[in-house]
Structure formats: structure tokens, C-alpha cells
Amino acid sequence: MAVKQFGKKLLEIRAEKDLTQEQMAELCGISTRHYRDLEHGTAHPSLDTALQISDALNFSLDELKHHSGSF
């Protein structure tokens, strides 16, 4: 999995939305700690988490995959 690239994409989206990590975590329905780990590339998103994130951010998993490599 291209975890670092996935995290980089999350950071880009967060910057575009001008949100804090805490706000993004709440928006995605995950803990701030887990979101931070995903953004830093130190955690792998489960399928459920990836679906929650894509749903919350209005990105399909295909779009996230295209921008961040394979999950």
C-alpha cells in the first residue's frame, strides 16, 4: 500500500478545505489520533475507514487510489 501517498492526499484535501486534523477526523468519523497517523503515513486505513473517508470527502475510492497509488 502506498500509505505515505495516501496520507499526502489527505493532507492536500485538508489544506484545500482549510480544516484542522481534528475537524477532518470528525468529518471522517474517526479519532483524531487515527486520522493523524493516516495523514503521516504511519497507519493503514481499513476498508471501512477508507470508505468513511471517501464518503465524508466526496471522493470515490478510485479517485483516492488514482491520487495515492494502490491501497
Predicted model as a PDB file, atoms N, CA, C, CB and O in Angstrom, pLDDT in the B-factor column:
MODEL        1                                                                  
ATOM      1  N   MET A   1       0.835  -1.181   0.000  1.00 48.00           N  
ATOM      2  CA  MET A   1       0.000   0.000   0.000  1.00 48.00           C  
ATOM      3  C   MET A   1       0.877   1.240   0.000  1.00 48.00           C  
ATOM      4  CB  MET A   1      -0.948   0.001   1.207  1.00 48.00           C  
ATOM      5  O   MET A   1       1.917   1.274   0.657  1.00 48.00           O  
ATOM      6  N   ALA A   2       0.471   2.215  -0.709  1.00 76.00           N  
ATOM      7  CA  ALA A   2       1.194   3.479  -0.755  1.00 76.00           C  
ATOM      8  C   ALA A   2       0.664   4.383   0.350  1.00 76.00           C  
ATOM      9  CB  ALA A   2       1.052   4.160  -2.151  1.00 76.00           C  
ATOM     10  O   ALA A   2      -0.004   5.384   0.091  1.00 76.00           O  
ATOM     11  N   VAL A   3       0.977   4.008   1.592  1.00 81.00           N  
ATOM     12  CA  VAL A   3       0.430   4.686   2.761  1.00 81.00           C  
ATOM     13  C   VAL A   3       0.875   6.140   2.822  1.00 81.00           C  
ATOM     14  CB  VAL A   3       0.845   3.962   4.032  1.00 81.00           C  
ATOM     15  O   VAL A   3       0.074   7.020   3.134  1.00 81.00           O  
ATOM     16  N   LYS A   4       2.126   6.397   2.532  1.00 85.00           N  
ATOM     17  CA  LYS A   4       2.634   7.776   2.571  1.00 85.00           C  
ATOM     18  C   LYS A   4       1.911   8.646   1.546  1.00 85.00           C  
ATOM     19  CB  LYS A   4       4.156   7.802   2.309  1.00 85.00           C  
ATOM     20  O   LYS A   4       1.585   9.799   1.829  1.00 85.00           O  
ATOM     21  N   GLN A   5       1.661   8.100   0.362  1.00 85.00           N  
ATOM     22  CA  GLN A   5       0.975   8.858  -0.674  1.00 85.00           C  
ATOM     23  C   GLN A   5      -0.484   9.110  -0.307  1.00 85.00           C  
ATOM     24  CB  GLN A   5       1.059   8.125  -2.005  1.00 85.00           C  
ATOM     25  O   GLN A   5      -1.027  10.178  -0.591  1.00 85.00           O  
ATOM     26  N   PHE A   6      -1.114   8.124   0.326  1.00 85.00           N  
ATOM     27  CA  PHE A   6      -2.484   8.283   0.799  1.00 85.00           C  
ATOM     28  C   PHE A   6      -2.528   9.416   1.829  1.00 85.00           C  
ATOM     29  CB  PHE A   6      -3.021   6.951   1.412  1.00 85.00           C  
ATOM     30  O   PHE A   6      -3.410  10.273   1.776  1.00 85.00           O  
ATOM     31  N   GLY A   7      -1.580   9.416   2.757  1.00 90.00           N  
ATOM     32  CA  GLY A   7      -1.502  10.465   3.765  1.00 90.00           C  
ATOM     33  C   GLY A   7      -1.276  11.827   3.149  1.00 90.00           C  
ATOM     34  O   GLY A   7      -1.850  12.821   3.594  1.00 90.00           O  
ATOM     35  N   LYS A   8      -0.440  11.875   2.126  1.00 89.00           N  
ATOM     36  CA  LYS A   8      -0.175  13.143   1.437  1.00 89.00           C  
ATOM     37  C   LYS A   8      -1.452  13.673   0.790  1.00 89.00           C  
ATOM     38  CB  LYS A   8       0.932  12.962   0.370  1.00 89.00           C  
ATOM     39  O   LYS A   8      -1.709  14.877   0.808  1.00 89.00           O  
ATOM     40  N   LYS A   9      -2.250  12.772   0.219  1.00 86.00           N  
ATOM     41  CA  LYS A   9      -3.515  13.180  -0.395  1.00 86.00           C  
ATOM     42  C   LYS A   9      -4.464  13.714   0.675  1.00 86.00           C  
ATOM     43  CB  LYS A   9      -4.165  11.994  -1.153  1.00 86.00           C  
ATOM     44  O   LYS A   9      -5.139  14.718   0.450  1.00 86.00           O  
ATOM     45  N   LEU A  10      -4.525  13.063   1.826  1.00 89.00           N  
ATOM     46  CA  LEU A  10      -5.373  13.557   2.904  1.00 89.00           C  
ATOM     47  C   LEU A  10      -4.945  14.957   3.335  1.00 89.00           C  
ATOM     48  CB  LEU A  10      -5.330  12.598   4.098  1.00 89.00           C  
ATOM     49  O   LEU A  10      -5.785  15.825   3.574  1.00 89.00           O  
ATOM     50  N   LEU A  11      -3.644  15.168   3.432  1.00 92.00           N  
ATOM     51  CA  LEU A  11      -3.125  16.486   3.798  1.00 92.00           C  
ATOM     52  C   LEU A  11      -3.521  17.533   2.755  1.00 92.00           C  
ATOM     53  CB  LEU A  11      -1.592  16.436   3.948  1.00 92.00           C  
ATOM     54  O   LEU A  11      -3.912  18.645   3.111  1.00 92.00           O  
ATOM     55  N   GLU A  12      -3.422  17.187   1.488  1.00 90.00           N  
ATOM     56  CA  GLU A  12      -3.807  18.112   0.413  1.00 90.00           C  
ATOM     57  C   GLU A  12      -5.288  18.485   0.512  1.00 90.00           C  
ATOM     58  CB  GLU A  12      -3.513  17.485  -0.966  1.00 90.00           C  
ATOM     59  O   GLU A  12      -5.653  19.654   0.391  1.00 90.00           O  
ATOM     60  N   ILE A  13      -6.120  17.491   0.731  1.00 89.00           N  
ATOM     61  CA  ILE A  13      -7.561  17.734   0.839  1.00 89.00           C  
ATOM     62  C   ILE A  13      -7.847  18.616   2.049  1.00 89.00           C  
ATOM     63  CB  ILE A  13      -8.340  16.398   0.947  1.00 89.00           C  
ATOM     64  O   ILE A  13      -8.649  19.547   1.969  1.00 89.00           O  
ATOM     65  N   ARG A  14      -7.192  18.323   3.170  1.00 90.00           N  
ATOM     66  CA  ARG A  14      -7.395  19.105   4.390  1.00 90.00           C  
ATOM     67  C   ARG A  14      -6.986  20.559   4.163  1.00 90.00           C  
ATOM     68  CB  ARG A  14      -6.595  18.499   5.564  1.00 90.00           C  
ATOM     69  O   ARG A  14      -7.681  21.476   4.601  1.00 90.00           O  
ATOM     70  N   ALA A  15      -5.867  20.771   3.485  1.00 93.00           N  
ATOM     71  CA  ALA A  15      -5.401  22.130   3.207  1.00 93.00           C  
ATOM     72  C   ALA A  15      -6.388  22.863   2.304  1.00 93.00           C  
ATOM     73  CB  ALA A  15      -4.006  22.100   2.556  1.00 93.00           C  
ATOM     74  O   ALA A  15      -6.670  24.042   2.519  1.00 93.00           O  
ATOM     75  N   GLU A  16      -6.913  22.168   1.294  1.00 91.00           N  
ATOM     76  CA  GLU A  16      -7.893  22.774   0.392  1.00 91.00           C  
ATOM     77  C   GLU A  16      -9.149  23.200   1.142  1.00 91.00           C  
ATOM     78  CB  GLU A  16      -8.260  21.799  -0.726  1.00 91.00           C  
ATOM     79  O   GLU A  16      -9.758  24.221   0.826  1.00 91.00           O  
ATOM     80  N   LYS A  17      -9.527  22.409   2.135  1.00 89.00           N  
ATOM     81  CA  LYS A  17     -10.736  22.693   2.905  1.00 89.00           C  
ATOM     82  C   LYS A  17     -10.460  23.620   4.095  1.00 89.00           C  
ATOM     83  CB  LYS A  17     -11.354  21.391   3.399  1.00 89.00           C  
ATOM     84  O   LYS A  17     -11.386  24.030   4.795  1.00 89.00           O  
ATOM     85  N   ASP A  18      -9.175  23.948   4.320  1.00 93.00           N  
ATOM     86  CA  ASP A  18      -8.774  24.820   5.419  1.00 93.00           C  
ATOM     87  C   ASP A  18      -9.302  24.308   6.760  1.00 93.00           C  
ATOM     88  CB  ASP A  18      -9.270  26.244   5.170  1.00 93.00           C  
ATOM     89  O   ASP A  18      -9.904  25.054   7.533  1.00 93.00           O  
ATOM     90  N   LEU A  19      -9.062  23.013   7.021  1.00 93.00           N  
ATOM     91  CA  LEU A  19      -9.526  22.371   8.243  1.00 93.00           C  
ATOM     92  C   LEU A  19      -8.341  21.888   9.076  1.00 93.00           C  
ATOM     93  CB  LEU A  19     -10.462  21.199   7.914  1.00 93.00           C  
ATOM     94  O   LEU A  19      -7.252  21.658   8.551  1.00 93.00           O  
ATOM     95  N   THR A  20      -8.568  21.738  10.371  1.00 96.00           N  
ATOM     96  CA  THR A  20      -7.566  21.150  11.256  1.00 96.00           C  
ATOM     97  C   THR A  20      -7.661  19.627  11.159  1.00 96.00           C  
ATOM     98  CB  THR A  20      -7.764  21.632  12.732  1.00 96.00           C  
ATOM     99  O   THR A  20      -8.617  19.087  10.603  1.00 96.00           O  
ATOM    100  N   GLN A  21      -6.666  18.954  11.703  1.00 96.00           N  
ATOM    101  CA  GLN A  21      -6.719  17.487  11.748  1.00 96.00           C  
ATOM    102  C   GLN A  21      -7.920  17.029  12.569  1.00 96.00           C  
ATOM    103  CB  GLN A  21      -5.410  16.905  12.342  1.00 96.00           C  
ATOM    104  O   GLN A  21      -8.570  16.041  12.229  1.00 96.00           O  
ATOM    105  N   GLU A  22      -8.208  17.738  13.634  1.00 97.00           N  
ATOM    106  CA  GLU A  22      -9.347  17.389  14.482  1.00 97.00           C  
ATOM    107  C   GLU A  22     -10.663  17.506  13.714  1.00 97.00           C  
ATOM    108  CB  GLU A  22      -9.382  18.288  15.724  1.00 97.00           C  
ATOM    109  O   GLU A  22     -11.535  16.645  13.824  1.00 97.00           O  
ATOM    110  N   GLN A  23     -10.792  18.570  12.942  1.00 96.00           N  
ATOM    111  CA  GLN A  23     -12.008  18.764  12.145  1.00 96.00           C  
ATOM    112  C   GLN A  23     -12.132  17.697  11.066  1.00 96.00           C  
ATOM    113  CB  GLN A  23     -12.014  20.158  11.505  1.00 96.00           C  
ATOM    114  O   GLN A  23     -13.224  17.186  10.818  1.00 96.00           O  
ATOM    115  N   MET A  24     -11.021  17.361  10.427  1.00 94.00           N  
ATOM    116  CA  MET A  24     -11.049  16.312   9.397  1.00 94.00           C  
ATOM    117  C   MET A  24     -11.422  14.973  10.003  1.00 94.00           C  
ATOM    118  CB  MET A  24      -9.689  16.205   8.691  1.00 94.00           C  
ATOM    119  O   MET A  24     -12.214  14.226   9.428  1.00 94.00           O  
ATOM    120  N   ALA A  25     -10.854  14.667  11.164  1.00 95.00           N  
ATOM    121  CA  ALA A  25     -11.163  13.399  11.822  1.00 95.00           C  
ATOM    122  C   ALA A  25     -12.649  13.309  12.135  1.00 95.00           C  
ATOM    123  CB  ALA A  25     -10.337  13.241  13.109  1.00 95.00           C  
ATOM    124  O   ALA A  25     -13.281  12.277  11.905  1.00 95.00           O  
ATOM    125  N   GLU A  26     -13.197  14.389  12.656  1.00 95.00           N  
ATOM    126  CA  GLU A  26     -14.629  14.408  12.970  1.00 95.00           C  
ATOM    127  C   GLU A  26     -15.461  14.250  11.708  1.00 95.00           C  
ATOM    128  CB  GLU A  26     -15.009  15.709  13.690  1.00 95.00           C  
ATOM    129  O   GLU A  26     -16.429  13.490  11.693  1.00 95.00           O  
ATOM    130  N   LEU A  27     -15.094  14.955  10.659  1.00 92.00           N  
ATOM    131  CA  LEU A  27     -15.784  14.866   9.381  1.00 92.00           C  
ATOM    132  C   LEU A  27     -15.764  13.432   8.838  1.00 92.00           C  
ATOM    133  CB  LEU A  27     -15.147  15.825   8.371  1.00 92.00           C  
ATOM    134  O   LEU A  27     -16.745  12.964   8.260  1.00 92.00           O  
ATOM    135  N   CYS A  28     -14.633  12.742   9.031  1.00 91.00           N  
ATOM    136  CA  CYS A  28     -14.464  11.376   8.517  1.00 91.00           C  
ATOM    137  C   CYS A  28     -14.994  10.309   9.472  1.00 91.00           C  
ATOM    138  CB  CYS A  28     -13.001  11.112   8.236  1.00 91.00           C  
ATOM    139  O   CYS A  28     -15.055   9.134   9.111  1.00 91.00           O  
ATOM    140  N   GLY A  29     -15.375  10.704  10.679  1.00 93.00           N  
ATOM    141  CA  GLY A  29     -15.924   9.746  11.638  1.00 93.00           C  
ATOM    142  C   GLY A  29     -14.876   8.846  12.269  1.00 93.00           C  
ATOM    143  O   GLY A  29     -15.166   7.704  12.624  1.00 93.00           O  
ATOM    144  N   ILE A  30     -13.646   9.362  12.412  1.00 95.00           N  
ATOM    145  CA  ILE A  30     -12.574   8.586  13.038  1.00 95.00           C  
ATOM    146  C   ILE A  30     -11.917   9.439  14.124  1.00 95.00           C  
ATOM    147  CB  ILE A  30     -11.518   8.124  11.976  1.00 95.00           C  
ATOM    148  O   ILE A  30     -12.145  10.647  14.198  1.00 95.00           O  
ATOM    149  N   SER A  31     -11.113   8.810  14.950  1.00 96.00           N  
ATOM    150  CA  SER A  31     -10.441   9.560  16.009  1.00 96.00           C  
ATOM    151  C   SER A  31      -9.366  10.466  15.420  1.00 96.00           C  
ATOM    152  CB  SER A  31      -9.824   8.602  17.043  1.00 96.00           C  
ATOM    153  O   SER A  31      -8.820  10.207  14.348  1.00 96.00           O  
ATOM    154  N   THR A  32      -9.084  11.528  16.151  1.00 97.00           N  
ATOM    155  CA  THR A  32      -8.036  12.449  15.719  1.00 97.00           C  
ATOM    156  C   THR A  32      -6.704  11.726  15.619  1.00 97.00           C  
ATOM    157  CB  THR A  32      -7.926  13.637  16.686  1.00 97.00           C  
ATOM    158  O   THR A  32      -5.947  11.939  14.672  1.00 97.00           O  
ATOM    159  N   ARG A  33      -6.416  10.875  16.590  1.00 98.00           N  
ATOM    160  CA  ARG A  33      -5.150  10.129  16.590  1.00 98.00           C  
ATOM    161  C   ARG A  33      -5.022   9.259  15.334  1.00 98.00           C  
ATOM    162  CB  ARG A  33      -5.046   9.249  17.856  1.00 98.00           C  
ATOM    163  O   ARG A  33      -3.974   9.233  14.690  1.00 98.00           O  
ATOM    164  N   HIS A  34      -6.096   8.555  15.000  1.00 97.00           N  
ATOM    165  CA  HIS A  34      -6.052   7.677  13.824  1.00 97.00           C  
ATOM    166  C   HIS A  34      -5.919   8.511  12.552  1.00 97.00           C  
ATOM    167  CB  HIS A  34      -7.323   6.786  13.755  1.00 97.00           C  
ATOM    168  O   HIS A  34      -5.155   8.153  11.656  1.00 97.00           O  
ATOM    169  N   TYR A  35      -6.657   9.623  12.464  1.00 96.00           N  
ATOM    170  CA  TYR A  35      -6.529  10.483  11.300  1.00 96.00           C  
ATOM    171  C   TYR A  35      -5.091  10.991  11.166  1.00 96.00           C  
ATOM    172  CB  TYR A  35      -7.511  11.662  11.393  1.00 96.00           C  
ATOM    173  O   TYR A  35      -4.516  10.970  10.078  1.00 96.00           O  
ATOM    174  N   ARG A  36      -4.524  11.442  12.270  1.00 97.00           N  
ATOM    175  CA  ARG A  36      -3.149  11.966  12.258  1.00 97.00           C  
ATOM    176  C   ARG A  36      -2.185  10.892  11.760  1.00 97.00           C  
ATOM    177  CB  ARG A  36      -2.729  12.450  13.675  1.00 97.00           C  
ATOM    178  O   ARG A  36      -1.302  11.170  10.949  1.00 97.00           O  
ATOM    179  N   ASP A  37      -2.360   9.663  12.250  1.00 97.00           N  
ATOM    180  CA  ASP A  37      -1.499   8.557  11.814  1.00 97.00           C  
ATOM    181  C   ASP A  37      -1.669   8.267  10.326  1.00 97.00           C  
ATOM    182  CB  ASP A  37      -1.804   7.295  12.626  1.00 97.00           C  
ATOM    183  O   ASP A  37      -0.695   7.975   9.632  1.00 97.00           O  
ATOM    184  N   LEU A  38      -2.905   8.347   9.838  1.00 95.00           N  
ATOM    185  CA  LEU A  38      -3.137   8.142   8.401  1.00 95.00           C  
ATOM    186  C   LEU A  38      -2.453   9.228   7.586  1.00 95.00           C  
ATOM    187  CB  LEU A  38      -4.644   8.121   8.091  1.00 95.00           C  
ATOM    188  O   LEU A  38      -1.808   8.950   6.576  1.00 95.00           O  
ATOM    189  N   GLU A  39      -2.603  10.465   8.036  1.00 94.00           N  
ATOM    190  CA  GLU A  39      -2.015  11.578   7.303  1.00 94.00           C  
ATOM    191  C   GLU A  39      -0.487  11.509   7.302  1.00 94.00           C  
ATOM    192  CB  GLU A  39      -2.478  12.899   7.903  1.00 94.00           C  
ATOM    193  O   GLU A  39       0.155  11.880   6.319  1.00 94.00           O  
ATOM    194  N   HIS A  40       0.086  11.038   8.397  1.00 95.00           N  
ATOM    195  CA  HIS A  40       1.544  10.924   8.482  1.00 95.00           C  
ATOM    196  C   HIS A  40       2.077   9.657   7.821  1.00 95.00           C  
ATOM    197  CB  HIS A  40       1.976  10.956   9.929  1.00 95.00           C  
ATOM    198  O   HIS A  40       3.289   9.476   7.701  1.00 95.00           O  
ATOM    199  N   GLY A  41       1.167   8.782   7.392  1.00 93.00           N  
ATOM    200  CA  GLY A  41       1.587   7.561   6.715  1.00 93.00           C  
ATOM    201  C   GLY A  41       2.080   6.477   7.640  1.00 93.00           C  
ATOM    202  O   GLY A  41       2.811   5.582   7.218  1.00 93.00           O  
ATOM    203  N   THR A  42       1.686   6.547   8.903  1.00 94.00           N  
ATOM    204  CA  THR A  42       2.121   5.528   9.862  1.00 94.00           C  
ATOM    205  C   THR A  42       1.019   4.534  10.200  1.00 94.00           C  
ATOM    206  CB  THR A  42       2.609   6.189  11.131  1.00 94.00           C  
ATOM    207  O   THR A  42       1.212   3.658  11.043  1.00 94.00           O  
ATOM    208  N   ALA A  43      -0.141   4.663   9.546  1.00 94.00           N  
ATOM    209  CA  ALA A  43      -1.246   3.721   9.745  1.00 94.00           C  
ATOM    210  C   ALA A  43      -1.857   3.385   8.395  1.00 94.00           C  
ATOM    211  CB  ALA A  43      -2.324   4.309  10.707  1.00 94.00           C  
ATOM    212  O   ALA A  43      -1.879   4.212   7.484  1.00 94.00           O  
ATOM    213  N   HIS A  44      -2.346   2.172   8.281  1.00 91.00           N  
ATOM    214  CA  HIS A  44      -3.037   1.711   7.081  1.00 91.00           C  
ATOM    215  C   HIS A  44      -4.536   1.856   7.311  1.00 91.00           C  
ATOM    216  CB  HIS A  44      -2.659   0.231   6.736  1.00 91.00           C  
ATOM    217  O   HIS A  44      -5.036   1.430   8.352  1.00 91.00           O  
ATOM    218  N   PRO A  45      -5.264   2.442   6.371  1.00 90.00           N  
ATOM    219  CA  PRO A  45      -6.712   2.519   6.556  1.00 90.00           C  
ATOM    220  C   PRO A  45      -7.358   1.168   6.265  1.00 90.00           C  
ATOM    221  CB  PRO A  45      -7.318   3.609   5.649  1.00 90.00           C  
ATOM    222  O   PRO A  45      -7.016   0.498   5.290  1.00 90.00           O  
ATOM    223  N   SER A  46      -8.287   0.785   7.119  1.00 92.00           N  
ATOM    224  CA  SER A  46      -9.081  -0.407   6.818  1.00 92.00           C  
ATOM    225  C   SER A  46     -10.027  -0.039   5.686  1.00 92.00           C  
ATOM    226  CB  SER A  46      -9.870  -0.926   8.088  1.00 92.00           C  
ATOM    227  O   SER A  46     -10.172   1.137   5.349  1.00 92.00           O  
ATOM    228  N   LEU A  47     -10.661  -1.025   5.108  1.00 90.00           N  
ATOM    229  CA  LEU A  47     -11.623  -0.748   4.043  1.00 90.00           C  
ATOM    230  C   LEU A  47     -12.742   0.126   4.582  1.00 90.00           C  
ATOM    231  CB  LEU A  47     -12.193  -2.059   3.457  1.00 90.00           C  
ATOM    232  O   LEU A  47     -13.157   1.075   3.917  1.00 90.00           O  
ATOM    233  N   ASP A  48     -13.239  -0.178   5.778  1.00 92.00           N  
ATOM    234  CA  ASP A  48     -14.305   0.628   6.378  1.00 92.00           C  
ATOM    235  C   ASP A  48     -13.870   2.076   6.553  1.00 92.00           C  
ATOM    236  CB  ASP A  48     -14.721   0.042   7.727  1.00 92.00           C  
ATOM    237  O   ASP A  48     -14.628   2.996   6.244  1.00 92.00           O  
ATOM    238  N   THR A  49     -12.654   2.281   7.046  1.00 91.00           N  
ATOM    239  CA  THR A  49     -12.141   3.635   7.242  1.00 91.00           C  
ATOM    240  C   THR A  49     -11.977   4.350   5.912  1.00 91.00           C  
ATOM    241  CB  THR A  49     -10.809   3.601   7.987  1.00 91.00           C  
ATOM    242  O   THR A  49     -12.331   5.523   5.787  1.00 91.00           O  
ATOM    243  N   ALA A  50     -11.445   3.656   4.923  1.00 89.00           N  
ATOM    244  CA  ALA A  50     -11.277   4.255   3.591  1.00 89.00           C  
ATOM    245  C   ALA A  50     -12.634   4.659   3.021  1.00 89.00           C  
ATOM    246  CB  ALA A  50     -10.562   3.269   2.629  1.00 89.00           C  
ATOM    247  O   ALA A  50     -12.754   5.711   2.393  1.00 89.00           O  
ATOM    248  N   LEU A  51     -13.656   3.832   3.235  1.00 91.00           N  
ATOM    249  CA  LEU A  51     -14.997   4.160   2.756  1.00 91.00           C  
ATOM    250  C   LEU A  51     -15.564   5.372   3.496  1.00 91.00           C  
ATOM    251  CB  LEU A  51     -15.934   2.954   2.923  1.00 91.00           C  
ATOM    252  O   LEU A  51     -16.182   6.241   2.881  1.00 91.00           O  
ATOM    253  N   GLN A  52     -15.355   5.434   4.816  1.00 91.00           N  
ATOM    254  CA  GLN A  52     -15.815   6.574   5.605  1.00 91.00           C  
ATOM    255  C   GLN A  52     -15.162   7.859   5.102  1.00 91.00           C  
ATOM    256  CB  GLN A  52     -15.503   6.362   7.104  1.00 91.00           C  
ATOM    257  O   GLN A  52     -15.830   8.878   4.925  1.00 91.00           O  
ATOM    258  N   ILE A  53     -13.869   7.800   4.876  1.00 90.00           N  
ATOM    259  CA  ILE A  53     -13.127   8.976   4.415  1.00 90.00           C  
ATOM    260  C   ILE A  53     -13.609   9.398   3.039  1.00 90.00           C  
ATOM    261  CB  ILE A  53     -11.615   8.690   4.383  1.00 90.00           C  
ATOM    262  O   ILE A  53     -13.871  10.580   2.814  1.00 90.00           O  
ATOM    263  N   SER A  54     -13.730   8.453   2.118  1.00 88.00           N  
ATOM    264  CA  SER A  54     -14.158   8.808   0.761  1.00 88.00           C  
ATOM    265  C   SER A  54     -15.570   9.368   0.773  1.00 88.00           C  
ATOM    266  CB  SER A  54     -14.084   7.587  -0.166  1.00 88.00           C  
ATOM    267  O   SER A  54     -15.877  10.295   0.023  1.00 88.00           O  
ATOM    268  N   ASP A  55     -16.425   8.818   1.614  1.00 90.00           N  
ATOM    269  CA  ASP A  55     -17.790   9.307   1.735  1.00 90.00           C  
ATOM    270  C   ASP A  55     -17.811  10.730   2.292  1.00 90.00           C  
ATOM    271  CB  ASP A  55     -18.612   8.374   2.630  1.00 90.00           C  
ATOM    272  O   ASP A  55     -18.493  11.603   1.755  1.00 90.00           O  
ATOM    273  N   ALA A  56     -17.069  10.957   3.359  1.00 88.00           N  
ATOM    274  CA  ALA A  56     -17.049  12.264   4.015  1.00 88.00           C  
ATOM    275  C   ALA A  56     -16.452  13.348   3.126  1.00 88.00           C  
ATOM    276  CB  ALA A  56     -16.268  12.182   5.313  1.00 88.00           C  
ATOM    277  O   ALA A  56     -16.868  14.504   3.193  1.00 88.00           O  
ATOM    278  N   LEU A  57     -15.487  12.986   2.299  1.00 85.00           N  
ATOM    279  CA  LEU A  57     -14.776  13.972   1.485  1.00 85.00           C  
ATOM    280  C   LEU A  57     -15.278  14.035   0.048  1.00 85.00           C  
ATOM    281  CB  LEU A  57     -13.306  13.665   1.484  1.00 85.00           C  
ATOM    282  O   LEU A  57     -14.743  14.779  -0.774  1.00 85.00           O  
ATOM    283  N   ASN A  58     -16.312  13.245  -0.249  1.00 85.00           N  
ATOM    284  CA  ASN A  58     -16.875  13.198  -1.602  1.00 85.00           C  
ATOM    285  C   ASN A  58     -15.842  12.814  -2.655  1.00 85.00           C  
ATOM    286  CB  ASN A  58     -17.481  14.538  -1.956  1.00 85.00           C  
ATOM    287  O   ASN A  58     -15.788  13.405  -3.734  1.00 85.00           O  
ATOM    288  N   PHE A  59     -15.032  11.829  -2.331  1.00 80.00           N  
ATOM    289  CA  PHE A  59     -14.076  11.244  -3.265  1.00 80.00           C  
ATOM    290  C   PHE A  59     -14.395   9.768  -3.369  1.00 80.00           C  
ATOM    291  CB  PHE A  59     -12.593  11.478  -2.809  1.00 80.00           C  
ATOM    292  O   PHE A  59     -14.640   9.107  -2.360  1.00 80.00           O  
ATOM    293  N   SER A  60     -14.394   9.257  -4.569  1.00 82.00           N  
ATOM    294  CA  SER A  60     -14.561   7.812  -4.706  1.00 82.00           C  
ATOM    295  C   SER A  60     -13.244   7.149  -4.322  1.00 82.00           C  
ATOM    296  CB  SER A  60     -14.992   7.417  -6.166  1.00 82.00           C  
ATOM    297  O   SER A  60     -12.188   7.780  -4.360  1.00 82.00           O  
ATOM    298  N   LEU A  61     -13.313   5.891  -3.958  1.00 77.00           N  
ATOM    299  CA  LEU A  61     -12.079   5.165  -3.652  1.00 77.00           C  
ATOM    300  C   LEU A  61     -11.180   5.111  -4.878  1.00 77.00           C  
ATOM    301  CB  LEU A  61     -12.393   3.740  -3.159  1.00 77.00           C  
ATOM    302  O   LEU A  61      -9.955   5.125  -4.752  1.00 77.00           O  
ATOM    303  N   ASP A  62     -11.777   5.051  -6.058  1.00 79.00           N  
ATOM    304  CA  ASP A  62     -10.974   5.069  -7.286  1.00 79.00           C  
ATOM    305  C   ASP A  62     -10.192   6.366  -7.407  1.00 79.00           C  
ATOM    306  CB  ASP A  62     -11.867   4.881  -8.517  1.00 79.00           C  
ATOM    307  O   ASP A  62      -9.025   6.354  -7.799  1.00 79.00           O  
ATOM    308  N   GLU A  63     -10.829   7.493  -7.072  1.00 70.00           N  
ATOM    309  CA  GLU A  63     -10.129   8.779  -7.134  1.00 70.00           C  
ATOM    310  C   GLU A  63      -8.989   8.825  -6.126  1.00 70.00           C  
ATOM    311  CB  GLU A  63     -11.105   9.938  -6.879  1.00 70.00           C  
ATOM    312  O   GLU A  63      -7.890   9.281  -6.442  1.00 70.00           O  
ATOM    313  N   LEU A  64      -9.256   8.349  -4.908  1.00 65.00           N  
ATOM    314  CA  LEU A  64      -8.200   8.318  -3.900  1.00 65.00           C  
ATOM    315  C   LEU A  64      -7.069   7.394  -4.338  1.00 65.00           C  
ATOM    316  CB  LEU A  64      -8.762   7.866  -2.543  1.00 65.00           C  
ATOM    317  O   LEU A  64      -5.891   7.710  -4.168  1.00 65.00           O  
ATOM    318  N   LYS A  65      -7.440   6.256  -4.900  1.00 65.00           N  
ATOM    319  CA  LYS A  65      -6.423   5.316  -5.367  1.00 65.00           C  
ATOM    320  C   LYS A  65      -5.598   5.940  -6.483  1.00 65.00           C  
ATOM    321  CB  LYS A  65      -7.072   4.007  -5.850  1.00 65.00           C  
ATOM    322  O   LYS A  65      -4.373   5.814  -6.493  1.00 65.00           O  
ATOM    323  N   HIS A  66      -6.247   6.604  -7.410  1.00 64.00           N  
ATOM    324  CA  HIS A  66      -5.548   7.247  -8.524  1.00 64.00           C  
ATOM    325  C   HIS A  66      -4.570   8.301  -8.027  1.00 64.00           C  
ATOM    326  CB  HIS A  66      -6.551   7.880  -9.488  1.00 64.00           C  
ATOM    327  O   HIS A  66      -3.473   8.441  -8.568  1.00 64.00           O  
ATOM    328  N   HIS A  67      -4.965   9.036  -7.003  1.00 54.00           N  
ATOM    329  CA  HIS A  67      -4.122  10.107  -6.479  1.00 54.00           C  
ATOM    330  C   HIS A  67      -3.040   9.586  -5.537  1.00 54.00           C  
ATOM    331  CB  HIS A  67      -4.975  11.129  -5.761  1.00 54.00           C  
ATOM    332  O   HIS A  67      -2.028  10.257  -5.333  1.00 54.00           O  
ATOM    333  N   SER A  68      -3.235   8.416  -4.967  1.00 51.00           N  
ATOM    334  CA  SER A  68      -2.310   7.992  -3.931  1.00 51.00           C  
ATOM    335  C   SER A  68      -1.692   6.613  -4.166  1.00 51.00           C  
ATOM    336  CB  SER A  68      -3.009   7.997  -2.624  1.00 51.00           C  
ATOM    337  O   SER A  68      -1.040   6.086  -3.264  1.00 51.00           O  
ATOM    338  N   GLY A  69      -1.869   6.029  -5.309  1.00 51.00           N  
ATOM    339  CA  GLY A  69      -1.339   4.686  -5.533  1.00 51.00           C  
ATOM    340  C   GLY A  69      -2.316   3.658  -5.010  1.00 51.00           C  
ATOM    341  O   GLY A  69      -3.426   4.012  -4.612  1.00 51.00           O  
ATOM    342  N   SER A  70      -1.933   2.402  -5.002  1.00 45.00           N  
ATOM    343  CA  SER A  70      -2.863   1.385  -4.559  1.00 45.00           C  
ATOM    344  C   SER A  70      -2.964   1.315  -3.053  1.00 45.00           C  
ATOM    345  CB  SER A  70      -2.462   0.055  -5.101  1.00 45.00           C  
ATOM    346  O   SER A  70      -1.999   1.588  -2.339  1.00 45.00           O  
ATOM    347  N   PHE A  71      -4.134   0.950  -2.577  1.00 47.00           N  
ATOM    348  CA  PHE A  71      -4.376   0.793  -1.142  1.00 47.00           C  
ATOM    349  C   PHE A  71      -3.839  -0.554  -0.738  1.00 47.00           C  
ATOM    350  CB  PHE A  71      -5.894   0.927  -0.784  1.00 47.00           C  
ATOM    351  O   PHE A  71      -3.923  -0.926   0.433  1.00 47.00           O  
TER     352      PHE A  71                                                      
ENDMDL                                                                          
END                                                                             
